[in-house]
Amino acid sequence: MMIIAESYVGSNDFWNTSIGAVVGITVGALGCWAALRSNNPKRRIAWDERSNQSLVPETSSGAPSPITITHAASATGPLTEARLIELKLRNAGRRDIVQGDFTLDDDSLIFDFSVPIEGVVDVTTKPDSAPRPDYAISGTELKIKRCPIQKGQELTYSVLVNGSEQAVKVKAAALLNTPVKREDKKAREKRRLLIFGAVNLIFAVVTTIYAFTQPTKSELREHFQACRYWDAHDPARAKKECPEIKKP
């Protein structure tokens, strides 16, 4: 009679049952989570001030620079504190945003730059085929006019202002069931690292538990010898406690 040690490891009912239970619970939880996401699709606009660069070099004495910038659309003449700000918007939700979601029409989404806006130099969208929302300028405010914004679409507005560096703020965000929040890349990366660390920790714990539940070579040898004895003197016990015999 030949009994292969690996067959004994494979017959660890407790471990197999535990693994099955964990896998079942995990699959069930993921299924519920996926069903919840599909039945309750969230909508969200993420925005960020990607850059806020001065176009006029500073003097060593701190006095105003003799260099000025002129913009064709400027109503105030040469710009002594010209800055170029890149504002990026992204439909980070799981649904398209439609025109009807703008509850205050063209005043639904307004960003305040806190300094006079002289003009919008460029507007880009990804993908290129996506709708391109129009805009309106009112003093320090940039109004994004109502327009469909596709899921995953990114919009970038290059805005020319005249004034000292100020933080861009959201003045109005009146979109139906669609929060408008600043995108915090550091926080998002931190969450990803925490999730990655948690997954690795769980894997390490499961691996450790598995290693501790497996018999040693000495225990396998003893069990093998016992099975040989039971096979000859107690067939019922051998059938119950010994691994299945693998025929060559």
Buried (B, 14 or more C-beta within 10 A) or exposed (E): EEBEBEEBBEEBEEBEEBEEEEEEEEEEEEEEEEEEEEEEEEBBBBBBBEEBEEBBEEEEEEEEEEEBBEBEEBEEEEBBBBBBBBBBBBBBBBBBBEBEBBEEEBBBBBBBBBBBBBBBBEBEBEEEEBBEBEBEBEEBBBBBBBBBBBBBBBBBBBBBBBBEEBEBEBBBBBBEEBEBEEBEEEEEEEEEEEEEEEEEEEEEEEEEEEEEEEBEEEEBEEBBEBBBEBBEEEEEBBEEEBBEBEEE
